[in-house]
Amino acid sequence: MNPPIENVLVIRRSLFDELGVFQGLNFEPEECLDAILSRGNNFFIPRSEAENNPDYKQIIPYALIAFQDTVLHYVRGKKAGEQRLIAKGSIGIGGHMNETDESLFAMDEQAYRAGVEREVNEEIKINSQLEDRIVALLNDDSTEVGRVHLGIVHVFKLAEPNVEKREAMITGLTFLPKNELLARRETMETWSQICVDAIDRLLL
């Protein structure tokens, strides 16, 4: 019996090109987000196609979980959905927006944030009040994974450092200060390396 097809949210690469291609972080995400989340500009296609076709960019919420001057770090275990990222360190929580999230798109920002919180809560349990801010967009066309993804970087600022894992793929969950994140930089996935390099600005 074949597994069900997973459909994921994408935009056309041509739209990203029109909005202005960048490498790394874009700290002025508002104009791009307005276009990305407009009905008609985003749609769903099978993940198997999206992962191998650079004509599309998959939209990925990427949430940094922060407490004071520390950021949550973990390692992706063998059950990670993205095989190319197994055993990599990460400071980003989140994932693909699936077809079941459709009603949350092309609406107001509050509805989008609700969808993001649900995605995050599938991976970790946050036992704290939090403030959620969209701080940047993230693009990395230098890697095979990066070419077919576009990150929306959120910072969840927690009142208390109380977080538990929900998914088996997450191991070694711990809050680390900047110096320890920099010490582990070379073991991290590329998106996390980009974020660590700009961590002071992201956490402003």
QUIKADA-V696924 format. One record per pair of residues at least 12 apart in sequence whose C-alpha atoms are under 10 Angstrom apart, sorted by the first residue. I is the first residue (numbers start at 1). J is the second residue. Records with the same first field share a line. If there is no record, write none. Layout:
I: J / J
This chain:
5: 45 / 46 / 47 / 48
6: 44 / 45 / 46 / 47 / 48 / 96 / 98 / 99 / 100
7: 43 / 44 / 45 / 46 / 47 / 48 / 49 / 50 / 96 / 97 / 98 / 99 / 100
8: 43 / 44 / 45 / 46 / 47 / 48 / 49 / 50 / 51 / 58 / 59 / 60 / 95 / 96 / 97 / 98 / 99 / 100 / 101 / 102
9: 42 / 43 / 44 / 45 / 46 / 47 / 50 / 56 / 57 / 58 / 59 / 60 / 96 / 97 / 98 / 99 / 101 / 102 / 105
10: 36 / 41 / 42 / 43 / 44 / 45 / 46 / 47 / 50 / 55 / 56 / 57 / 58 / 59 / 60 / 96 / 97 / 98 / 148 / 149 / 150
11: 35 / 36 / 37 / 40 / 41 / 42 / 43 / 44 / 45 / 55 / 56 / 57 / 58 / 59 / 149 / 150
12: 36 / 41 / 42 / 43 / 54 / 55 / 56 / 57 / 58
13: 53 / 54 / 55 / 56 / 57 / 58 / 147 / 148 / 149 / 150
14: 55 / 56 / 57
15: 32 / 35 / 36 / 41 / 42 / 55 / 56 / 57
16: 32 / 35 / 36 / 56 / 57 / 150
18: 32
19: 31 / 32 / 33 / 35 / 36
20: 32
21: 139 / 141
22: 137 / 138 / 139 / 140 / 141
23: 137 / 138 / 139 / 140 / 141 / 142 / 194
24: 136 / 137 / 138 / 139 / 140 / 141 / 142 / 151 / 190 / 191 / 193 / 194 / 195 / 198
25: 135 / 136 / 137 / 138 / 139 / 140 / 151 / 152 / 153 / 191 / 194 / 195 / 198 / 202
26: 135 / 136 / 137 / 138 / 139 / 152 / 153
27: 134 / 135 / 136 / 137 / 138 / 153 / 201 / 202
28: 134 / 135 / 136 / 137
29: 134 / 135 / 136 / 137 / 138 / 152 / 153
30: 134 / 135 / 136 / 137
32: 137
33: 109 / 134 / 136 / 137 / 152
34: 106 / 108 / 109
35: 106
36: 59 / 105 / 106
37: 59 / 104 / 105 / 106 / 107 / 108 / 109 / 112
38: 105 / 106 / 107 / 108
39: 105 / 106 / 107
40: 106
41: 106
42: 57 / 58 / 59 / 102 / 105 / 106
43: 58 / 99 / 102 / 105
44: 58 / 97 / 98 / 99 / 102
45: 58 / 98 / 99
46: 98 / 99
47: 96 / 98
50: 148 / 149
51: 82 / 144 / 145 / 146 / 147 / 148 / 149
52: 144 / 145 / 147 / 148
53: 147 / 148
54: 141 / 144 / 145 / 146 / 147 / 148 / 149
55: 147 / 148
56: 147 / 148 / 149 / 150
57: 139 / 146 / 147 / 148 / 149 / 150 / 151
58: 95 / 96 / 97 / 146 / 147 / 148 / 149 / 150 / 151
59: 95 / 96 / 97 / 98 / 148 / 149 / 150 / 151 / 152
60: 93 / 94 / 95 / 96 / 97 / 116 / 137 / 138 / 149 / 150 / 151 / 152 / 153
61: 92 / 93 / 94 / 95 / 96 / 97 / 112 / 113 / 115 / 116 / 117 / 119 / 120 / 134 / 137 / 138 / 150 / 151 / 152 / 153 / 154
62: 91 / 92 / 93 / 94 / 95 / 96 / 116 / 119 / 120 / 134 / 136 / 137 / 138 / 150 / 151 / 152 / 153 / 154 / 155 / 191 / 192
63: 91 / 92 / 93 / 94 / 95 / 116 / 117 / 119 / 120 / 132 / 133 / 134 / 135 / 151 / 152 / 153 / 154 / 155 / 156
64: 90 / 91 / 92 / 93 / 94 / 132 / 133 / 153 / 154 / 155 / 156 / 157 / 192 / 195 / 199 / 202 / 203
65: 91 / 92 / 93 / 120 / 126 / 130 / 132 / 154 / 155 / 156 / 157 / 158 / 161 / 163 / 175
66: 91 / 130 / 131 / 155 / 156 / 157 / 158 / 159 / 160 / 161 / 175 / 176 / 177 / 203
67: 130 / 156 / 157 / 158 / 159 / 160 / 161 / 162 / 175 / 176 / 177 / 203
68: 157 / 158 / 159 / 160 / 161 / 177 / 203
69: 157 / 175 / 176 / 177 / 178 / 199 / 200 / 203
70: 157 / 161 / 174 / 175 / 176 / 177 / 178 / 179 / 180 / 181 / 199 / 203
71: 91 / 92 / 155 / 156 / 157 / 161 / 174 / 175 / 176 / 177 / 178 / 181 / 196 / 199 / 203
72: 90 / 91 / 92 / 93 / 161 / 163 / 172 / 173 / 174 / 175 / 176 / 177 / 181
73: 89 / 90 / 91 / 92 / 93 / 170 / 171 / 172 / 173 / 174 / 175 / 176 / 177 / 180 / 181 / 184 / 188 / 192
74: 87 / 88 / 89 / 90 / 91 / 92 / 93 / 165 / 169 / 170 / 171 / 172 / 173 / 174 / 175 / 176 / 188
75: 87 / 88 / 89 / 90 / 91 / 169 / 170 / 171 / 172 / 173 / 174 / 187 / 188 / 189
76: 88 / 89 / 90 / 168 / 169 / 170 / 171 / 172 / 173 / 188 / 189
77: 89 / 167 / 168 / 169 / 170 / 171 / 172
78: 168 / 169 / 170 / 171
79: 167 / 168 / 169 / 170
80: 167 / 168 / 169 / 170
81: 95 / 169
82: 95 / 145
84: 144 / 145 / 189
85: 145 / 188 / 189 / 190
86: 169 / 189
87: 169 / 170 / 171 / 187 / 188 / 189
88: 186 / 187 / 188 / 189 / 190 / 192
89: 170 / 171 / 172 / 181 / 184 / 185 / 186 / 187 / 188 / 189 / 190 / 192 / 193
90: 170 / 173 / 181 / 184 / 185 / 187 / 188 / 189 / 190 / 191 / 192 / 193 / 195 / 196
91: 173 / 174 / 175 / 176 / 181 / 188 / 189 / 191 / 192 / 193 / 195 / 196
92: 120 / 151 / 153 / 154 / 155 / 189 / 191 / 192 / 195
93: 116 / 119 / 120 / 121 / 122 / 123 / 124 / 153 / 154 / 170
94: 116 / 117 / 118 / 119 / 120 / 121 / 122 / 123 / 124 / 151 / 152 / 153 / 154
95: 116 / 119 / 120 / 122 / 123 / 151
96: 116 / 119 / 149 / 151
97: 115 / 116 / 119
98: 119
100: 115
101: 114 / 115 / 116 / 118 / 119
102: 115
103: 115
104: 116
113: 132 / 133 / 134 / 154
116: 132 / 152 / 154
117: 132 / 156
120: 166
121: 164 / 165 / 166 / 167
122: 165 / 166 / 167
123: 164 / 165 / 166 / 167 / 168 / 169 / 170
124: 163 / 164 / 165 / 166 / 167 / 170 / 173
125: 162 / 163 / 164 / 165 / 166 / 167
126: 156 / 158 / 160 / 161 / 162 / 163 / 164 / 165
127: 158 / 159 / 160 / 161 / 162 / 163 / 164
128: 157 / 158 / 159 / 160 / 161 / 162 / 163
129: 156 / 157 / 158 / 159 / 160 / 161 / 162
130: 155 / 156 / 157 / 158 / 159 / 160
131: 154 / 155 / 156 / 157 / 158 / 159
132: 154 / 155 / 156 / 157 / 158
133: 153 / 154 / 155 / 156 / 157 / 202 / 203
134: 152 / 153 / 154 / 155 / 156 / 202
135: 152 / 153 / 154 / 155 / 201 / 202 / 203 / 204
136: 151 / 152 / 153 / 154 / 155 / 195 / 202
137: 150 / 151 / 152 / 153 / 154
138: 150 / 151 / 152 / 153 / 191 / 194 / 195
139: 151 / 152 / 191 / 194
140: 190 / 191 / 194
142: 190
143: 190
145: 190 / 191
146: 190 / 191
151: 191
153: 195 / 202
154: 202 / 203
155: 202 / 203 / 204
156: 203
157: 203
161: 174 / 175
162: 175
163: 175
178: 196 / 197 / 199 / 200
179: 196
181: 193 / 196 / 197 / 199
182: 196 / 197 / 199
184: 196
185: 197
